[in-house]
Amino acid sequence: MIDIKFKEDIYTVKTDINEFTIDEFEDIYYIVNSNLCKYDKVVKILIRLGIEINLIANLDANDIFNIMKEFNFDYVNGDIKQSIELFGTTYSCYDKSFKLTVKNMLLIESYIKINPKKYFAEILAILYTNKKCKLTLKEKTKLIRENITSDIAIPLINIVSISIIDNLKFLAND
């Protein structure tokens, strides 16, 4: 995190990938990969992270990029976490080794089609399960989106993305 001082106010901004909730990361990911110009991307990211537009509008143009240099979007691909905990309930992704089932891939692909801007939390909600949990997928997705950080999501997102790309290549060669 960094502190941005403007006049008499100090704004604390998350800057590291392990600080962003999945909700924030999904929005930032979409902004970064959009066709917006660089300044517009930076402004939208800072607004998404809670900086007021009047503060951003009055920053020196060079300062805005110095702020963005503080961001750590680099991610060393880590291992998939076997389990996560949400409000005292443990959800597991695998027992001995991770595998994507056809059922899970069908669900994941359907959620990507429903909302191509926000689907990371849905992927985690599908893959992390607890047989005793009474939550619906929608309820669990909301909890994950608001409470799990993006560093936990990225290894799974990478594996799912690679699987989808490999399947598309296979279908294209058919």
C-alpha positions as CSV (number, residue, x, y, z in Angstrom):
1,M,0.0,0.0,0.0
2,I,1.0,3.6,-0.6
3,D,-0.1,6.8,0.9
4,I,-1.0,9.7,-1.4
5,K,-1.0,13.1,0.2
6,F,-3.1,15.7,-1.3
7,K,-3.4,19.0,0.5
8,E,-4.2,18.0,4.1
9,D,-5.7,14.6,3.3
10,I,-3.9,11.2,3.0
11,Y,-5.3,8.5,0.8
12,T,-4.1,4.9,1.3
13,V,-4.2,2.9,-1.9
14,K,-3.6,-0.8,-2.4
15,T,-0.8,-1.5,-4.7
16,D,0.1,-5.2,-4.5
17,I,-1.7,-8.1,-6.1
18,N,-2.1,-9.9,-2.8
19,E,-4.0,-6.9,-1.4
20,F,-6.7,-6.7,-4.0
21,T,-9.9,-8.5,-3.5
22,I,-11.1,-10.6,-6.4
23,D,-13.8,-7.9,-7.0
24,E,-11.1,-5.2,-7.3
25,F,-8.8,-7.4,-9.3
26,E,-11.5,-8.3,-11.9
27,D,-12.2,-4.6,-12.4
28,I,-8.5,-3.7,-12.7
29,Y,-7.9,-6.7,-15.0
30,Y,-10.7,-5.5,-17.3
31,I,-9.5,-1.9,-17.3
32,V,-5.8,-2.9,-18.0
33,N,-6.9,-5.1,-20.9
34,S,-9.3,-2.5,-22.4
35,N,-8.7,-0.3,-25.4
36,L,-8.6,2.9,-23.3
37,C,-5.6,5.2,-23.5
38,K,-3.0,5.0,-20.8
39,Y,-4.1,8.0,-18.8
40,D,-7.7,6.8,-18.9
41,K,-6.7,3.4,-17.7
42,V,-4.7,4.9,-14.8
43,V,-7.5,7.2,-13.8
44,K,-10.1,4.4,-13.9
45,I,-7.9,2.1,-11.8
46,L,-7.3,4.8,-9.2
47,I,-11.0,5.7,-9.0
48,R,-11.8,1.9,-8.6
49,L,-9.4,1.8,-5.7
50,G,-11.1,4.7,-3.9
51,I,-9.3,7.9,-5.0
52,E,-11.7,10.7,-5.7
53,I,-11.8,12.1,-9.2
54,N,-11.1,15.7,-8.1
55,L,-7.8,14.5,-6.4
56,I,-6.8,12.7,-9.6
57,A,-7.7,15.6,-11.9
58,N,-5.5,17.9,-9.9
59,L,-2.4,15.7,-9.8
60,D,0.6,16.5,-11.9
61,A,0.5,14.4,-15.0
62,N,3.9,12.9,-14.2
63,D,2.8,12.1,-10.6
64,I,0.1,9.9,-11.8
65,F,2.6,7.6,-13.5
66,N,4.9,7.7,-10.5
67,I,2.0,6.5,-8.4
68,M,1.4,3.6,-10.9
69,K,5.0,2.6,-10.7
70,E,4.4,1.7,-7.1
71,F,1.9,-0.9,-8.2
72,N,3.0,-4.5,-8.2
73,F,1.1,-6.4,-10.8
74,D,3.9,-8.9,-11.2
75,Y,2.8,-12.3,-10.1
76,V,5.1,-15.3,-9.7
77,N,2.8,-18.2,-10.6
78,G,2.2,-19.9,-7.3
79,D,0.7,-23.2,-6.4
80,I,-3.0,-23.7,-6.2
81,K,-4.2,-23.5,-2.6
82,Q,-5.8,-26.7,-1.6
83,S,-8.3,-25.0,0.6
84,I,-9.6,-21.6,1.5
85,E,-11.6,-20.4,4.5
86,L,-14.6,-18.2,4.5
87,F,-16.1,-17.2,7.8
88,G,-15.1,-20.4,9.6
89,T,-16.0,-22.8,6.7
90,T,-13.2,-24.5,4.8
91,Y,-13.7,-25.1,1.1
92,S,-11.4,-27.6,-0.7
93,C,-10.3,-27.5,-4.3
94,Y,-8.8,-31.0,-4.4
95,D,-7.7,-33.9,-2.2
96,K,-4.4,-35.3,-3.6
97,S,-4.0,-33.5,-6.9
98,F,-5.9,-30.9,-8.8
99,K,-8.0,-31.8,-11.9
100,L,-10.6,-30.0,-13.9
101,T,-13.7,-32.1,-14.4
102,V,-15.9,-31.8,-17.5
103,K,-18.8,-30.7,-15.2
104,N,-16.7,-27.9,-13.8
105,M,-15.4,-26.8,-17.2
106,L,-19.0,-26.6,-18.5
107,L,-20.0,-24.5,-15.6
108,I,-17.0,-22.2,-15.9
109,E,-17.5,-21.7,-19.6
110,S,-21.2,-20.8,-19.0
111,Y,-20.2,-18.2,-16.4
112,I,-17.6,-16.7,-18.7
113,K,-20.2,-16.4,-21.4
114,I,-22.7,-14.8,-19.0
115,N,-20.3,-12.1,-17.9
116,P,-16.9,-11.9,-19.7
117,K,-15.9,-9.0,-17.4
118,K,-16.4,-10.8,-14.1
119,Y,-16.0,-14.5,-13.7
120,F,-12.9,-15.1,-11.5
121,A,-15.0,-15.5,-8.3
122,E,-17.3,-17.8,-10.1
123,I,-14.4,-20.1,-11.1
124,L,-13.3,-20.2,-7.4
125,A,-16.9,-20.8,-6.2
126,I,-17.2,-23.8,-8.6
127,L,-13.8,-25.3,-7.8
128,Y,-13.7,-24.8,-4.0
129,T,-16.4,-26.9,-2.4
130,N,-17.6,-28.1,0.9
131,K,-20.3,-30.8,1.0
132,K,-21.8,-29.5,4.2
133,C,-22.1,-25.9,2.9
134,K,-25.7,-24.7,2.4
135,L,-24.8,-21.6,0.4
136,T,-25.9,-21.3,-3.2
137,L,-23.2,-20.8,-5.8
138,K,-24.3,-17.2,-6.1
139,E,-24.0,-16.6,-2.4
140,K,-20.6,-18.3,-2.2
141,T,-19.4,-16.3,-5.3
142,K,-20.3,-13.1,-3.5
143,L,-18.4,-14.1,-0.4
144,I,-15.3,-15.1,-2.5
145,R,-15.5,-11.9,-4.6
146,E,-15.5,-9.7,-1.5
147,N,-13.1,-11.6,0.9
148,I,-10.5,-13.6,-1.1
149,T,-7.5,-11.9,-2.5
150,S,-6.4,-12.2,-6.1
151,D,-3.1,-14.0,-5.4
152,I,-5.2,-17.0,-4.5
153,A,-7.3,-16.8,-7.6
154,I,-4.5,-16.3,-10.2
155,P,-3.0,-19.9,-10.2
156,L,-6.5,-21.3,-10.8
157,I,-7.4,-18.7,-13.4
158,N,-4.1,-19.6,-15.2
159,I,-4.9,-23.3,-15.3
160,V,-8.5,-22.8,-16.4
161,S,-7.3,-20.4,-19.1
162,I,-4.7,-22.8,-20.4
163,S,-7.3,-25.6,-20.4
164,I,-9.8,-23.5,-22.4
165,I,-7.1,-22.4,-24.9
166,D,-5.9,-26.0,-25.3
167,N,-9.4,-27.2,-25.9
168,L,-10.0,-24.5,-28.5
169,K,-6.8,-25.5,-30.3
170,F,-8.0,-29.1,-30.3
171,L,-11.4,-28.1,-31.7
172,A,-9.8,-25.9,-34.4
173,N,-7.6,-28.9,-35.5
174,D,-10.6,-31.2,-35.7
